[in-house]
Amino acid sequence: MARVAHSRDIRATNGSKPDVSPELADLAERMRSTVTPVVGYLELISQGTGGVSAERYLEWITTIERRLDAMRETSDQIAVICDALRDGVNDRGGPGSTPRAPEALGD
């Protein structure tokens, strides 16, 4: 998988958990703002809106392709964050260092 070269280094230092909250909020907003037009244009194209020229449809498809490229970049950045978080868990080492679901009460 390709890694985004311009993404800031979010690796944890001294065994601490990386602070990815601000970056996650930014990535979530970018993903939402990228997906919305893609879905909108796909809906317009699938409805076969009368009176729209083939040229206009091609413009919409070009926009969809550009947005999909932006989504791929954002997805790559999310993968970088996952790697940093995984490394943070692995750096703790030893049994029980991998997060587990909480046990049910009363067991």
Backbone torsions as a table, in degrees:
resi	resn	phi	psi	omega
1	MET	NA	137.6	179.5
2	ALA	-71.2	145.3	177.0
3	ARG	-109.1	146.4	-179.0
4	VAL	-82.7	118.2	-174.3
5	ALA	-69.5	-32.4	-175.1
6	HIS	-88.2	0.7	177.9
7	SER	-69.7	136.4	-179.3
8	ARG	-66.9	154.9	-178.7
9	ASP	-76.6	118.4	-177.4
10	ILE	-110.1	13.3	-179.5
11	ARG	-63.1	142.9	178.7
12	ALA	-76.2	150.3	175.3
13	THR	-115.7	153.0	179.2
14	ASN	55.3	32.6	176.4
15	GLY	73.7	7.0	-179.5
16	SER	-84.3	161.5	179.5
17	LYS	-73.9	133.9	179.3
18	PRO	-66.4	144.2	177.7
19	ASP	-90.2	99.5	-176.9
20	VAL	-110.9	0.1	-175.9
21	SER	-55.6	-50.7	179.6
22	PRO	-61.2	-39.8	-179.3
23	GLU	-68.1	-38.1	178.5
24	LEU	-62.7	-42.1	178.9
25	ALA	-61.9	-42.1	178.6
26	ASP	-64.5	-43.5	-179.9
27	LEU	-65.6	-39.3	178.9
28	ALA	-62.7	-43.3	179.2
29	GLU	-65.4	-42.7	178.4
30	ARG	-62.6	-40.0	-179.5
31	MET	-64.6	-45.0	179.3
32	ARG	-62.5	-44.4	-177.5
33	SER	-71.2	-18.6	177.2
34	THR	-85.9	-38.7	-176.4
35	VAL	-71.2	-39.4	-174.1
36	THR	-54.3	-51.2	178.9
37	PRO	-65.2	-34.3	179.4
38	VAL	-59.9	-50.0	-180.0
39	VAL	-62.6	-42.3	179.7
40	GLY	-60.2	-47.3	179.1
41	TYR	-66.2	-38.6	178.1
42	LEU	-63.5	-38.6	177.2
43	GLU	-64.0	-44.9	178.9
44	LEU	-60.4	-44.9	-179.3
45	ILE	-65.2	-42.9	-177.2
46	SER	-69.1	-25.5	178.3
47	GLN	-77.8	-14.4	178.9
48	GLY	60.1	44.9	-177.6
49	THR	-47.8	120.5	-178.4
50	GLY	-63.1	146.2	176.1
51	GLY	83.6	-0.3	178.9
52	VAL	-90.9	130.1	-177.4
53	SER	-75.3	159.8	176.5
54	ALA	-60.8	-35.4	178.7
55	GLU	-61.0	-41.2	179.0
56	ARG	-65.0	-43.4	176.5
57	TYR	-58.4	-42.5	179.4
58	LEU	-64.3	-36.3	175.6
59	GLU	-63.0	-43.0	179.0
60	TRP	-63.1	-42.3	179.6
61	ILE	-64.2	-39.3	176.7
62	THR	-62.3	-41.8	177.2
63	THR	-62.7	-42.8	177.6
64	ILE	-58.7	-45.5	-179.4
65	GLU	-62.2	-41.2	177.4
66	ARG	-63.1	-42.5	179.2
67	ARG	-65.5	-37.9	177.7
68	LEU	-64.1	-37.6	175.7
69	ASP	-62.6	-41.4	177.4
70	ALA	-64.1	-37.5	178.1
71	MET	-65.3	-38.3	178.2
72	ARG	-62.9	-42.9	178.7
73	GLU	-62.1	-44.3	178.6
74	THR	-64.2	-40.7	177.5
75	SER	-61.4	-40.5	177.0
76	ASP	-63.0	-39.3	178.6
77	GLN	-66.5	-36.7	176.3
78	ILE	-64.3	-39.3	177.8
79	ALA	-62.6	-37.1	177.5
80	VAL	-63.0	-41.5	178.0
81	ILE	-64.1	-43.4	177.8
82	CYS	-59.5	-41.8	177.9
83	ASP	-61.0	-43.7	179.9
84	ALA	-63.7	-42.1	179.2
85	LEU	-66.7	-40.9	177.4
86	ARG	-61.4	-43.9	178.9
87	ASP	-62.0	-38.4	177.8
88	GLY	-62.4	-39.7	177.9
89	VAL	-69.4	-45.0	-178.5
90	ASN	-65.7	-33.5	-179.4
91	ASP	-65.8	-24.8	178.6
92	ARG	-70.6	-28.8	174.2
93	GLY	57.6	169.7	175.2
94	GLY	79.5	170.0	179.3
95	PRO	-62.5	143.2	176.8
96	GLY	79.3	8.1	-179.3
97	SER	-80.4	-15.5	177.9
98	THR	-87.7	128.7	-178.9
99	PRO	-58.9	140.4	177.9
100	ARG	-126.2	159.8	175.7
101	ALA	-66.5	143.9	179.2
102	PRO	-63.4	146.6	178.9
103	GLU	-74.6	149.3	-179.8
104	ALA	-65.9	142.9	177.4
105	LEU	-67.6	144.2	175.7
106	GLY	85.4	1.6	178.2
107	ASP	-84.9	NA	NA
